[in-house]
Amino acid sequence: MKKRKEGENMEKIFKLKENGTSVRTEILAGLTTFMTMAYIIALNPNLLTNFDVGSSLWNGVFMATCIASAIAMFCMAFLANKPFALAPGMGLNSFFAVVTANIAALTGMSYVASFQAALVIILLEGIVFIILSILNIREKIVDAIPLGVRLGIAPAIGLMLMNIGLGSNVGIYSETGGPFYVMRDFFGALTPSVAKTSMGSGYSAMILTVVTMFVGLFVMVILAKKGIKAAVLLGMLVASVIYWAGQALFLGVNPFASLSAASFVPPFADMVETTFFKFNFSGFLEIGWFTAVTLVITFCMIDMFDTIGTLVGTASRAGMVDQEGNMPNMKEALMSDAIGTIAGACTGTSTVTTFVESASGVEAGGRTGLTALTTGILFLACMFIAPIAAIIPAAATSAALIYVGVLMLMGLKNVDFDDMDQMLPVSLMLIGMPISGSIGHAIGLGLISYTVIKVFTGKAKDVSVLTYVISVLFLVKFFVVV
């Protein structure tokens, strides 16, 4: 009786039947998304503190990553009822670290004080996003993206995911250096002997990584063809077991050694000391108003179009958009992103944004906010079980990224290859997104090329005023040195 009532509550909140899904499917989808993006829990504090692992600031950022991500995902679940996961964005966190270091060099403040000054930038960005969301301006910006450009976003994200999976997601280090990557250093080597000489003792780990990655990928494809919805999650689990067994049998490494000395007590005290509402407003003012405004605008533009691109691309793949490519509840989804960014600033991390890895959960069947809720709960749990999440092999997550990337490439079938108005923007995004690593910048290239073609072929009236404005803003961002 109790289970039935809980099921009815879930149905009432998330409209599961209306979205053609179930509690079991949504929870599995949330777990799948979590496993593909759990790397951010440790990587984000590493990047923001220059790998100062174990310091008070590292612990504070670690806690902020878990808490701010969870808050954003809870908002996505209950405000927008969408299956998208959010966390501090890659690229944006690296940029934040560079800004922090520059503030320290400019003002002479300590890194921690400079970090707290940089948090003010993230707070202002979040406030700007809240205002833009309330005024529907962010939603209008989404509507201003031409259909031809929208059709290319999902495939471009797919190529970027494949590039991450085969490229930067797994790096092998050895006495000869590193990182060594699968595509560049293994498949890109002239011969296996050249690769072995280059990687030294890391060659065995590379072989294990490649085998793990492709076995996981093939398992996902085979299970998916058999109609098993949990194909991505099961493929990751199979890949993880293979990797752990390979470490023990062939590399002589205990894959669970880190658990013996791991601490499962959340460092709340360090967060309160270093990052929790620790805004250094006086330090922020020392960088000058022009620099401050420029930085806020830069963060806003990158995050806005990264989020829009992820939402549109993933929603398109999941069939969550109408014939014009519009996603219902887009305003609420963008509001969740804005709230997440403010939560990140208040707890102590860089911009929180919608993660492209959400596509793995969507592919596993996630269609409602219950998927996001599940992932958010797991992020909160990581305050206590982070060491367990850390043992998920990067090779296993690579398999999921490649698989989902291939699926998102299928969106190319909707592009009119005979229409250069579509083909040029789509082509630029396809190459720009994986190479630059920025969804937002690739969309900017697409919009600029679309606008230029329309203007110089006598179809300037086909371009909306807002599209002109956005194109000009991207031109300024790309070419104006400040």
Protein Blocks (a to p, Z undefined) as FASTA:
>chain_A
ZZmmmmmmmmmmnommlnopafklmmmmmmmmmmmmmmmmmmmmmmmnoopghiaklmmm
mmmmmmmmmmmmmmmmmmnopabdcdddehjlmmmmmmmmmmmmmnopafklmmmmmmmm
mmmmmmmmmmmmmnommmmmmmmpcfklmmmmmmmmmmmmmmmmmmmmpccddfkbccdd
fklmmmmpmblklmmmmnmmmlmmmmmmmmmmmmmmmmmmmmmmnopaklmmmmmmmmmm
mmmmmmmmmnopafklmmmmpcfbdcfklmmmmmgopacfklmmmnojklmmmmmmmmmm
mmmmmmmmmmmmmmmmnopacfkopaehklmmmmmmmmmmmmmmmnopacddddfklmmm
mmnopabfklmmmmmmmmmmmmmmmmmmmmpcfklmmmmmmmmmmmmmmmmmmpcfklmk
lmmmmmmmmmmmmmnopaklmmmmmmmmmmmmmmmnopmmmpcfklmmmmmmmmmmmmmc
ZZ
